[in-house]
Amino acid sequence: MSVTRRVLIENSAIGVSLLAMGAACARSDQSGSSDLAELDGVETAARIKSGELTAQEAVDAAIDRAERIDRKLNAIVTKTYDSARDAAKAATGPWAGVPTFIKDLDDVTGVSTKFGSRAFPGYKGEALTPLIEKYLNLGVVSLGKSSTPEFGLSATTEPISSGATRNPWNTAHSTGGSSGGAAALVASGVTPIAHASDGGGSIRIPASCCGNVGLKVSRGRNPLSRPDTLVGPISLSVHGVQTRTVRDTAAISAALAFPEDKTGLAPLELIAAPDKKRLRIGVATEGLGGARPDSEVENATMNVANICETLGHIVTPVKLPIDASLEKDFSLYWAAFAHGAVKTWEDATGLPRNALAFEPFTLGLARRFEEQRDQFEESIKRLQAVAGVMAAFHQDYDVILSPVVTTPPPEIGYLDGALDYETLIERLFHYVQYTVLYNITGAPAISLPLSMSSGGLPIGAMFGAALGGEATLLGLAYELEEASPWAGRRPQIFG
């Protein structure tokens, strides 16, 4: 069967399932709404399919929202509105005409990719990356590129190149990173979905900061972005989306998933309802480096644990079977990516690295890798061993509940890439204590917007499962979305 025919058949099957999902799961707050900003992706696609809304109308309305809202958020680094309008006229597929953005680490043919950096100002994509090709084949229409920290290396989106992206709940605060632009655009209602990627928490952290749903799928579940850029044997990054509803996340995750014969994982079918199975849930509040979350985050996590227990799940406090040295091993692997980006630039330009091209944090990470390169092989071995340890742990627990990060969204500037390296790495180590475990093991994890801080900022709860366990997470996510709904919450900047 040809690739084109296979894609058409897959998309047709997904389209039928999506329409069925829309009919079965249409939320009452959307079914009668005339405000397109309120609609999720499934509802938008269903209205376009029925003829109630045209793809051009959906895209034009999203462009209007983008122009108004992004003046306050600074989440868009490249606009492709003209090509989006053209694409809307010809859009086909199950999500035909649903507006979106592409994170500015991935190529779109003929469109600038800045990587959140000043280092590659003239670079334009020559072809779609494999993941983006599969995503756009669903019929979604990209309005441009969303902001990211330099090379996606940080847990906030405040690049020197384009300035800080601001949280729609409170513009003095961070959106998280590295999919911070995507998260802000979805949370503010500019688009119902936006492409995102996660190499250390970069889908889940922004979802927590901005009040979205963010699923990191299992390693190998969908196409790699740049398969030729791995710096070692562990592929940390996977792709997905920022959304406001579980059903949007479930639908896109199923649509982007490879078939079982290509992944070796249990197939990811379209999950459309809560799972009736009662789960064994372990609750871990201590982070990988031994840090504890602040009191608001810890209380929020325990409140979510109580909800799970009320729903009939078996909830048990646990300590993760992970040595604190894991954090340092991960950060050395992380530093190898910065080294690779800097070395690529030096080779391409013939110039020595400098502070006009790169941020202090990137240069500090690259320098750390070069100073500790002799430790890299042993670090990789320790990181690889973690997968087996966690697989054994999951024999006793179906799901692990933890915070996403240690605090509510910090103020802009606290994690700024322009800070000196030692200050920033210490702050990041304390902030990012939970998410990286699932990038190391390759297992799936999801952030759900179940809590709010006393200051009116979102606090996510993270649930992690064994490798291939996305269906378990999505089934639980549907149940929690019903039990503790977030649909009515809207940030200060919306629509």
C-alpha positions in Angstrom: 0.0 0.0 0.0 1.4 3.5 -0.8 2.2 5.9 1.9 -0.3 8.4 0.7 -3.1 5.8 0.6 -2.2 4.5 4.0 -2.3 8.1 5.4 -5.7 8.7 3.8 -7.1 5.4 5.3 -5.7 6.2 8.7 -7.0 9.7 8.7 -10.5 8.5 7.5 -10.7 6.0 10.3 -9.6 8.6 12.9 -12.1 11.1 11.4 -15.0 8.8 12.0 -13.8 8.1 15.5 -13.4 11.8 16.2 -16.9 12.6 15.0 -18.3 9.8 17.2 -16.3 11.2 20.1 -17.7 14.6 19.5 -21.2 13.3 19.6 -20.7 11.2 22.7 -18.5 13.6 24.7 -19.6 17.1 23.6 -19.3 19.3 26.6 -22.4 21.3 27.4 -20.4 24.5 27.7 -19.3 24.1 24.1 -22.3 22.6 22.3 -24.3 25.9 22.4 -21.4 28.3 22.3 -21.0 30.8 19.5 -17.6 32.0 20.9 -15.0 30.1 18.8 -12.3 30.7 21.4 -14.3 28.5 23.8 -14.3 25.5 21.5 -11.8 22.7 21.8 -10.3 21.0 18.8 -12.8 18.1 18.6 -15.7 20.5 18.7 -14.1 22.8 16.1 -13.5 19.9 13.7 -17.0 18.6 14.2 -18.5 22.0 13.3 -16.4 22.3 10.2 -17.3 18.8 9.2 -21.0 19.5 9.6 -20.9 22.8 7.7 -21.9 24.9 10.7 -18.5 26.5 10.5 -16.0 26.8 7.6 -12.3 26.2 7.9 -11.7 29.7 6.6 -13.9 31.2 9.3 -12.1 29.2 12.0 -8.7 30.2 10.8 -9.7 33.9 10.3 -11.1 34.1 13.8 -8.0 32.5 15.3 -5.8 35.0 13.4 -7.9 37.8 14.8 -7.5 36.5 18.4 -3.7 36.0 17.8 -3.3 39.6 16.7 -5.2 41.0 19.7 -3.9 38.6 22.4 -0.3 38.2 21.5 0.5 41.9 22.1 0.1 41.0 25.8 1.7 37.5 25.7 4.5 37.6 23.2 4.1 33.9 22.3 4.3 34.1 18.5 7.8 34.4 16.9 6.8 33.9 13.3 3.5 34.6 11.6 2.3 32.7 8.6 -1.2 34.1 8.3 -1.3 34.3 4.5 -0.3 30.7 3.9 -2.7 29.7 6.7 -5.6 31.3 4.9 -4.6 29.5 1.7 -4.2 26.2 3.6 -7.7 26.6 5.1 -9.3 26.7 1.7 -7.7 23.4 0.7 -7.7 21.6 4.1 -8.7 18.0 4.3 -8.5 15.3 7.0 -10.2 14.7 10.3 -9.0 18.0 11.8 -9.4 20.0 8.6 -9.3 23.7 9.3 -8.5 23.5 13.1 -6.0 26.3 13.8 -2.7 25.5 15.5 0.9 26.7 15.9 4.2 24.8 15.5 6.8 25.0 18.2 9.9 26.9 16.9 12.2 24.0 17.2 10.7 22.1 14.3 10.9 22.8 10.6 8.1 23.8 8.3 9.1 24.1 4.6 10.1 27.7 3.7 9.4 29.0 7.2 12.0 30.4 9.6 13.1 28.2 12.5 14.8 30.3 15.1 15.3 27.7 17.8 14.7 30.4 20.4 18.2 31.7 19.6 20.1 34.5 18.0 22.5 32.0 16.5 20.7 31.0 13.3 18.9 34.2 12.1 18.5 33.3 8.4 17.7 29.6 8.7 14.5 28.3 7.0 13.2 24.8 6.9 13.8 23.0 3.7 11.3 20.2 4.5 8.8 19.2 7.1 10.2 17.1 9.9 8.5 13.7 10.1 6.4 14.5 13.1 5.2 17.8 11.7 4.3 16.2 8.4 2.1 13.7 10.2 0.6 16.4 12.4 -0.3 18.7 9.4 -1.6 15.7 7.5 -4.5 15.6 10.0 -5.7 18.8 8.4 -4.7 21.3 11.1 -3.7 24.7 9.8 -0.6 26.3 11.2 -0.7 30.1 11.9 3.0 30.2 12.6 5.7 29.4 15.1 5.3 29.5 18.9 8.1 30.7 21.2 10.6 28.5 23.0 13.7 29.1 25.1 17.0 28.8 23.4 17.2 25.3 21.9 14.4 24.2 24.3 16.9 23.9 27.1 15.1 25.7 29.9 11.9 25.3 32.0 10.8 28.9 31.2 10.2 30.7 27.9 12.2 33.9 28.2 14.7 33.9 25.3 16.9 36.9 24.8 16.2 36.6 21.0 12.5 37.4 21.3 11.8 38.3 24.9 9.8 36.7 27.6 6.5 35.0 26.9 4.0 35.9 29.5 1.4 33.8 31.4 -2.2 34.6 30.5 -3.2 34.1 34.1 -0.8 36.7 35.3 1.6 38.3 32.8 4.2 38.9 35.5 4.7 35.1 35.7 6.4 32.4 33.6 4.6 30.1 31.1 7.0 27.4 31.8 9.1 25.8 29.1 10.1 24.8 26.7 6.7 24.7 25.0 5.8 28.0 26.7 4.5 29.8 23.6 2.3 26.9 22.7 0.9 26.7 26.2 0.1 30.4 26.4 -1.7 30.4 23.0 -3.9 27.5 24.0 -4.6 28.7 27.5 -5.6 32.2 26.2 -8.0 30.7 23.6 -6.0 31.8 20.5 -6.1 28.2 19.2 -7.6 25.0 20.8 -4.4 23.0 20.3 -0.7 23.7 19.6 2.2 21.5 18.8 4.6 20.9 21.7 7.6 18.6 22.5 9.0 17.3 25.8 12.6 16.4 26.4 12.7 17.0 30.2 9.2 18.2 31.0 8.6 20.6 28.2 5.0 19.7 27.6 4.0 19.0 31.2 5.7 22.0 32.8 4.0 24.6 30.6 0.7 22.7 30.9 1.0 23.0 34.7 1.9 26.7 34.5 -0.8 27.7 32.1 -3.7 25.4 33.2 -3.6 23.0 30.2 -3.6 19.3 29.6 -0.2 18.1 28.6 0.7 14.4 27.8 4.2 13.2 27.2 3.8 9.9 25.3 6.0 6.8 25.5 9.3 6.9 23.8 8.8 5.6 20.2 5.1 6.2 20.2 5.3 8.8 17.4 7.9 10.1 15.0 11.0 11.8 16.2 11.5 15.4 15.2 15.1 15.3 14.1 16.3 11.6 14.3 19.8 12.6 13.1 20.5 14.9 16.1 20.7 12.4 19.0 23.7 13.0 21.1 23.7 9.5 22.7 21.7 6.3 22.9 18.8 7.7 24.9 16.1 9.6 23.0 14.7 12.0 25.6 12.3 14.0 23.5 8.8 13.1 22.3 6.1 15.2 20.7 2.5 16.0 21.4 0.2 19.0 22.0 -1.0 21.5 24.5 -4.8 21.3 24.9 -7.5 22.4 27.2 -9.5 19.1 27.2 -8.6 15.5 27.7 -10.4 14.5 24.6 -8.3 16.8 22.4 -5.1 15.3 23.9 -6.5 11.7 23.5 -7.5 12.3 19.9 -4.3 13.9 18.7 -2.2 11.3 20.6 -4.0 8.4 18.9 -3.7 10.1 15.5 0.0 10.7 15.8 0.8 7.2 17.2 2.7 4.7 15.1 1.0 1.3 14.6 1.9 -1.5 17.1 4.2 -3.3 14.7 6.5 -0.2 14.6 6.6 0.6 18.3 6.6 -2.7 20.2 4.2 -1.0 22.6 0.6 -1.7 23.3 -1.4 0.1 20.6 -2.8 3.5 21.5 -6.4 3.5 20.4 -8.7 6.5 20.7 -9.6 6.7 24.4 -13.0 8.5 24.6 -14.2 7.8 28.2 -13.1 7.2 31.8 -11.7 3.8 32.6 -13.8 1.8 35.1 -10.8 -0.1 36.4 -9.7 1.0 39.9 -6.0 1.8 40.0 -3.2 1.4 42.5 -1.8 5.0 42.8 1.4 5.8 44.5 1.8 9.4 45.7 5.4 10.8 45.6 6.0 14.3 46.8 9.8 14.2 47.3 11.6 15.1 44.1 14.5 13.3 42.4 17.1 15.6 44.0 15.5 15.2 47.4 13.7 18.5 47.3 10.2 18.9 48.6 7.6 21.2 46.9 6.4 24.4 48.5 3.4 24.0 50.8 0.8 25.1 48.2 2.0 22.6 45.6 2.3 19.8 48.2 -1.2 20.5 49.5 -2.6 20.6 46.0 -1.0 17.2 45.3 -2.5 15.7 48.4 -5.9 17.1 47.6 -5.7 15.4 44.2 -4.7 12.2 46.0 -7.8 12.5 48.2 -10.0 12.9 45.1 -8.5 9.8 43.6 -9.2 7.9 46.8 -12.8 9.2 46.9 -13.2 7.8 43.4 -12.3 4.3 44.7 -8.6 4.1 43.7 -6.1 2.6 46.1 -3.8 5.5 47.1 -0.5 4.9 48.9 2.3 7.3 49.8 5.6 6.2 48.2 9.2 7.1 47.8 10.6 6.8 44.3 13.4 4.1 44.1 15.7 6.6 42.5 19.2 7.8 43.7 19.6 11.6 44.0 22.6 11.4 41.6 20.2 10.8 38.8 19.6 14.5 38.6 23.3 15.2 37.8 23.5 12.4 35.3 20.4 13.8 33.5 21.8 17.3 33.5 25.1 16.1 31.9 23.1 14.5 29.1 21.1 17.7 28.9 24.4 19.6 28.6 25.4 17.4 25.7 22.5 18.9 23.6 23.8 22.4 24.3 27.3 21.4 23.3 25.9 19.9 20.1 24.1 23.1 19.2 27.1 25.3 19.9 29.4 23.0 18.0 27.1 22.9 15.0 27.2 26.7 14.9 30.9 26.9 15.2 31.4 24.4 12.4 28.9 26.2 10.1 30.3 29.7 10.7 33.9 29.1 11.4 33.6 31.5 14.4 34.3 30.9 18.0 31.2 30.7 20.4 30.3 34.0 21.9 27.7 35.8 24.1 26.3 37.6 21.1 25.2 34.3 19.5 24.3 32.3 22.6 22.8 32.8 26.1 24.9 32.4 29.2 23.0 29.3 30.2 23.6 27.6 26.8 27.3 28.4 27.0 27.5 27.2 30.6 25.9 23.9 29.7 28.2 23.4 26.7 31.2 24.1 28.8 30.0 21.7 31.5 29.7 18.9 29.0 33.2 19.6 27.7 34.7 19.6 31.2 32.9 16.4 32.2 32.9 14.5 28.9 34.9 11.7 30.5 32.0 11.0 32.8 29.4 10.8 30.0 29.6 7.1 29.3 29.0 6.1 32.9 26.2 8.7 33.2 24.5 7.1 30.3 24.8 3.6 31.8 23.2 4.8 35.0 20.4 6.6 33.2 19.7 3.5 31.1 19.4 1.4 34.3 16.6 3.6 35.6 14.1 2.2 33.1 14.3 -1.3 34.7 14.1 0.0 38.2 10.9 1.9 37.4 9.4 -0.9 35.5 9.8 -3.1 38.6 8.3 -0.3 40.7 5.2 -0.2 38.5 4.5 -3.9 39.2 3.1 -2.6 42.5 1.7 0.7 41.3 -0.3 1.4 38.1 0.2 5.1 38.3 2.4 7.5 40.2 1.0 10.9 41.3 3.4 13.7 42.0 3.7 17.5 41.5 4.9 18.7 38.1 7.3 21.3 39.5 8.1 22.4 43.0 6.3 25.8 43.0 3.5 27.7 41.2 4.7 29.5 38.1 7.6 31.8 39.1 7.9 35.4 38.2 9.4 36.4 34.9 13.2 36.8 35.4 13.6 34.1 38.1 14.7 31.5 35.5 15.9 34.0 32.9 18.5 32.5 30.5 20.5 35.7 30.8 21.3 34.9 34.4 24.8 33.6 35.1 25.0 29.8 34.7 25.6 28.8 38.3 22.7 30.8 39.6 20.3 29.5 37.0 21.3 25.8 37.1 20.8 25.8 40.9 17.3 27.3 40.5 16.4 24.9 37.7 17.6 21.9 39.7 15.2 22.8 42.5 12.3 23.7 40.2 12.4 20.6 37.9 12.4 17.7 40.3 9.8 15.4 38.9 9.3 15.5 35.1 12.7 14.4 33.9 12.2 10.8 35.3 9.8 10.0 32.5 12.1 11.3 29.8 14.9 9.1 31.2 12.7 5.9 31.3 10.7 6.7 28.2 7.4 6.1 30.1 4.4 8.3 29.6 3.2 11.0 32.0 0.4 13.6 32.0 -0.1 17.0 33.7 -3.7 17.9 34.5 -4.9 21.3 35.6 -6.6 20.3 38.8 -5.6 23.0 41.3 -5.1 26.8 41.6 -2.7 28.7 43.9 -3.9 31.3 46.4 -2.5 33.9 43.9 -4.7 32.6 41.1 -2.1 30.6 39.2 -2.6 27.1 37.9 -0.9 24.1 39.7 -0.8 20.9 37.7 -0.8 17.3 39.0 1.4 14.8 37.2 0.5 11.1 36.7 3.0 8.7 35.4 2.5 5.1 34.1 4.6 2.2 32.9 6.0 2.3 29.4 3.1 2.1 26.9 0.5 3.1 29.6 -1.0 6.1 27.9 -4.5 4.5 27.9 -4.4 4.2 31.6 -3.4 7.8 32.1 -6.1 9.1 29.6 -8.8 6.9 31.2 -7.9 8.4 34.6 -7.7 11.9 33.2 -11.3 11.7 31.8 -12.5 10.6 35.3 -10.7 13.5 37.0 -11.9 16.0 34.4 -15.5 15.0 35.4 -14.8 14.8 39.1 -12.9 18.1 39.5 -13.7 20.0 36.3 -11.5 22.8 35.1 -13.5 23.7 32.0 -15.1 26.8 33.5 -11.8 28.4 34.6 -10.4 31.1 32.3 -7.3 33.2 32.6 -7.3 37.0 32.8 -6.3 37.1 29.1 -8.7 34.9 27.0 -10.4 35.0 23.7 
